[in-house]
Amino acid sequence: MNAVLETPPTSPAPDFAAIKIRQQATWASGDFAVVGTTLQIVGEMLAEATDIRAGERVLDVAAGNGNATLAAARRFAKVVSTDYVPALLEKGRARADAENLPVRFEVADAENLPYLGGSYDAVLSTFGVMFAPDQERAAQELVRVVRAGGRIGLANWTPSGFIGQLFKVIGRHVPPPAGLASPAQWGSEAHIGQWFSPYAERVVCERRVFNFRYRSAAHWLQVFRDFYGPTHKAFAALGAEGSPALERDILALLAEHNTAGASSLVVPAEYLEVVITKRSA
């Protein structure tokens, strides 16, 4: 009797367009700038690592409220700051105006940047492009718009770090769309190499730590629940019945990583700083 081999079912490809619409609503919810401004030091460090120089054309992709934007502009670069959430760009514009920094702000999709190939000397993104649903396409766009010999500078949360673990906790309560890759893949040296090495003269990855500093775990939770899009939307989706379980799991994760004891909250969060130099030819 011959065995009948059945072809395993294949998962349908994720609907990136529909996912992107939901993501835009997520990042427009709350007020990311409340959290984003605390991350400014990452933008400054990335601008230094990418060696941003006066007069260079710099593009900040998925800029949020403009941490890398401001860092590059403070170094007298000619900066274009982009995001697909207009409200976030307005927050960045207010910050640039306060410092009298001449930045251009434009709505743009990281997966379909409206710029000619080779338009920029450097392209930056801090905890931004990593959330693009079509990851390979977003990576290709970064490569396309930077000139030969130019640099791409990225700061991405790692899978094993605190924020990567937070994504997993949230995902257990509010599962992500089927087939969608984790944004924390951008914090993996292997994936960075896979996406960028074929076009790169050099890829340098450094694991760094950003310290979340809050009054307490309850304070961190309140800020992220009210203002950070992914956690804000997760709690809203779970409602009164499901929210307490997510709250307990997040508080347990914070307690596990807190290095400040009972006095306050200091949670080290690992991220991958990446500098890619595009091939000259």
PAZADO-144935 format. One line per field, with one value per residue (C-alpha): chain; x, y, z. Coordinates in steps of 0.02 Angstrom, whole numbers, plus 50000, padded with zeros to 5 digits. Example, Ala and Ser with C-alpha at 12.3 -4.5 7.8 and 13.67 -1.06 7.14 Angstrom:
<sites>
ch: [A,A]
xx: [50615,50684]
yy: [49775,49947]
zz: [50390,50357]
</sites>
This chain:
<sites>
ch: [A,A,A,A,A,A,A,A,A,A,A,A,A,A,A,A,A,A,A,A,A,A,A,A,A,A,A,A,A,A,A,A,A,A,A,A,A,A,A,A,A,A,A,A,A,A,A,A,A,A,A,A,A,A,A,A,A,A,A,A,A,A,A,A,A,A,A,A,A,A,A,A,A,A,A,A,A,A,A,A,A,A,A,A,A,A,A,A,A,A,A,A,A,A,A,A,A,A,A,A,A,A,A,A,A,A,A,A,A,A,A,A,A,A,A,A,A,A,A,A,A,A,A,A,A,A,A,A,A,A,A,A,A,A,A,A,A,A,A,A,A,A,A,A,A,A,A,A,A,A,A,A,A,A,A,A,A,A,A,A,A,A,A,A,A,A,A,A,A,A,A,A,A,A,A,A,A,A,A,A,A,A,A,A,A,A,A,A,A,A,A,A,A,A,A,A,A,A,A,A,A,A,A,A,A,A,A,A,A,A,A,A,A,A,A,A,A,A,A,A,A,A,A,A,A,A,A,A,A,A,A,A,A,A,A,A,A,A,A,A,A,A,A,A,A,A,A,A,A,A,A,A,A,A,A,A,A,A,A,A,A,A,A,A,A,A,A,A,A,A,A,A,A,A,A,A,A,A,A,A,A]
xx: [50000,50076,50087,50005,50114,50016,50086,50088,49976,50065,50029,49955,50070,50039,49937,50069,49955,49822,49954,50030,49862,49843,50022,49994,49844,49948,50090,49968,49885,49946,50089,50252,50349,50332,50435,50534,50619,50694,50788,50881,51051,51034,51015,51169,51273,51212,51257,51433,51450,51392,51515,51386,51474,51426,51346,51303,51132,51051,50885,50802,50682,50535,50599,50461,50483,50657,50797,50917,50851,50901,51068,51114,51051,51154,51305,51254,51198,51058,50922,50759,50652,50520,50384,50216,50128,50109,50076,50247,50331,50244,50323,50493,50460,50421,50584,50685,50601,50642,50827,50817,50875,50836,50758,50638,50494,50404,50276,50353,50337,50497,50452,50428,50537,50497,50679,50796,50930,51090,51009,51088,51260,51190,51025,50979,50842,50826,50699,50596,50623,50631,50441,50410,50305,50397,50571,50670,50588,50626,50808,50818,50749,50884,51017,50937,50928,51105,51245,51390,51513,51380,51326,51170,51157,51029,50982,50871,50809,50881,50776,50856,50855,50720,50614,50630,50564,50426,50370,50359,50257,50134,50127,50071,49919,49887,49960,50035,49964,50001,50163,50229,50413,50463,50534,50671,50750,50828,50926,51005,51178,51131,50980,51074,51211,51084,50999,51147,51311,51284,51286,51410,51594,51584,51453,51493,51376,51395,51281,51241,51126,50997,50938,50755,50749,50581,50518,50454,50390,50214,50272,50352,50193,50082,50188,50198,50015,49960,50085,50180,50077,50107,50070,49931,49842,49875,49788,49646,49623,49619,49495,49452,49448,49616,49720,49763,49855,49960,49995,50056,50172,50247,50274,50360,50474,50517,50555,50668,50771,50770,50947,50898,50820,50671,50728,50676,50678,50829,50806,50951,50883,51002,51001,51107,51198,51233,51338,51339,51455,51386,51505,51584,51559]
yy: [50000,50165,50304,50466,50616,50770,50942,51043,51195,51359,51514,51657,51804,51946,52092,52226,52367,52326,52302,52471,52558,52481,52527,52709,52714,52633,52759,52904,52849,52908,53032,52948,53110,53088,52928,52979,53129,53018,52924,53077,53014,52869,52991,53086,52928,52867,53033,53016,52834,52876,53022,53152,53307,53487,53512,53329,53280,53173,53080,53024,52879,52840,52986,52993,53154,53180,53118,53074,53224,53347,53261,53278,53457,53506,53450,53573,53438,53472,53361,53294,53213,53087,52981,52911,52987,53176,53210,53141,53254,53404,53359,53354,53519,53604,53540,53598,53769,53787,53766,53866,53714,53720,53548,53497,53384,53271,53131,52975,52786,52693,52557,52681,52833,52974,53013,52975,52844,52908,53069,53067,53058,52973,52891,52870,52785,52763,52631,52678,52584,52422,52430,52429,52274,52229,52224,52176,52312,52442,52387,52400,52577,52632,52562,52641,52821,52832,52874,52757,52771,52846,52780,52704,52722,52622,52596,52442,52351,52175,52016,51970,52144,52219,52292,52132,52037,52167,52133,51947,51982,52091,51961,51826,51933,52018,51909,52002,51975,51802,51791,51960,51953,52027,52204,52145,52053,52222,52200,52039,52046,51898,51985,52149,52055,51963,52124,52242,52147,52120,52310,52358,52397,52381,52337,52380,52321,52370,52315,52462,52496,52631,52649,52681,52791,52813,52839,52660,52513,52581,52750,52667,52567,52720,52819,52677,52630,52810,52868,52727,52668,52478,52462,52592,52493,52325,52378,52454,52292,52186,52297,52287,52096,52060,52210,52154,51999,52102,52228,52091,52018,52187,52232,52064,52097,52270,52197,52066,52198,52340,52376,52519,52417,52490,52671,52699,52611,52591,52462,52432,52401,52329,52393,52363,52514,52482,52582,52522,52598,52573,52512,52648,52548]
zz: [50000,49944,50070,50019,50052,50095,50059,50221,50214,50183,50283,50184,50154,50274,50207,50227,50169,50299,50434,50393,50413,50586,50630,50582,50698,50836,50825,50812,50974,51143,51128,51079,51106,51295,51280,51126,51204,51339,51201,51135,51190,51067,50922,50977,50991,50821,50739,50809,50759,50582,50576,50524,50457,50423,50252,50223,50157,50291,50289,50451,50411,50525,50627,50757,50854,50784,50896,50754,50656,50792,50821,50637,50625,50778,50677,50538,50416,50291,50364,50296,50432,50378,50456,50400,50552,50524,50709,50755,50627,50704,50872,50788,50700,50867,50939,50788,50792,50977,50935,50773,50673,50485,50458,50319,50377,50253,50267,50190,50199,50245,50119,49975,50002,49878,49839,49695,49716,49792,49855,50029,50106,50261,50311,50495,50595,50783,50835,50682,50520,50620,50635,50446,50409,50247,50321,50167,50063,50196,50200,50010,50017,50140,50024,49870,49931,50005,49885,49844,49987,50101,50270,50347,50536,50635,50817,50840,50996,51009,51027,51193,51270,51380,51239,51137,51288,51310,51131,51173,51330,51234,51093,51216,51260,51092,50954,50805,50628,50560,50463,50520,50570,50737,50725,50843,50694,50655,50816,50754,50674,50564,50488,50466,50374,50266,50212,50194,50168,49980,49956,50090,50096,50285,50417,50598,50736,50919,51060,51172,51319,51347,51528,51557,51713,51800,51976,51991,51890,51912,51843,51690,51660,51675,51550,51423,51445,51414,51283,51194,51046,51054,51241,51232,51095,51179,51339,51239,51142,51301,51392,51576,51576,51495,51549,51727,51664,51544,51681,51798,51665,51621,51804,51830,51681,51749,51921,51841,51749,51875,51937,52056,52195,52286,52271,52090,51921,51808,51672,51550,51374,51247,51069,50915,50843,50659,50537,50356,50227,50052,49919,49814,49654]
</sites>
